[in-house]
């Protein structure tokens, strides 16, 4: 056909599914642990075998994948709403997200197997439709996760512009108390280290300020570190990012929503063309 997704195929002519995505990472996985290896750097798991051999059977198999994807998304949205309302705890929600991630990974591999089988049969047009759906699903999942993170952060009312004057006053008082406690800890450590350095080593002494990582940052200034204790200069090299303004939060939500809507539109357009491809194949078989 001549629609946008077929033109996209022509622009990508000669590229494999793996090459055009920078790796077989359609099964998007956002690690909970920032040290975890990104999904797109891992070797692709083996593709599942397909019983379907005819072009029509392969396309029907892909539509089955899409139906199961929709069911997984429904579970994903329902579990997030339950977690946001407090009906589902963080542990249960995390386990369910892990389960849904594995489901999505398996479905993407199944879709890729269909795409490669169609390409092997020189059916480039329906394979191109599937490629566009895969790219759209990747963007859709990323934007869905982005919106969930934004909504979760907003629901926790952590930002100053969300608080009432009374809540802001309480937060300021709590922050001042924490700062005073940190300052007292550092002063005590200085005094202890000063007297200890005069009298000998302090290997067996407790150091509450050092243990309290919530209050102090590491200081990389060699002059400050020369005294053998954590300094109180207040210079932070691991300071948290500043909170977003209300305008920035609204803008992020609007941008993620637009990207999500664009992805869904692209997916639906490609699926509509794929339905036409299937109808043409069935007509030719009659």
Order of alpha helices (4+ residues) and beta strands (2+ residues): alpha-alpha-alpha-alpha-alpha-alpha-alpha-alpha-alpha
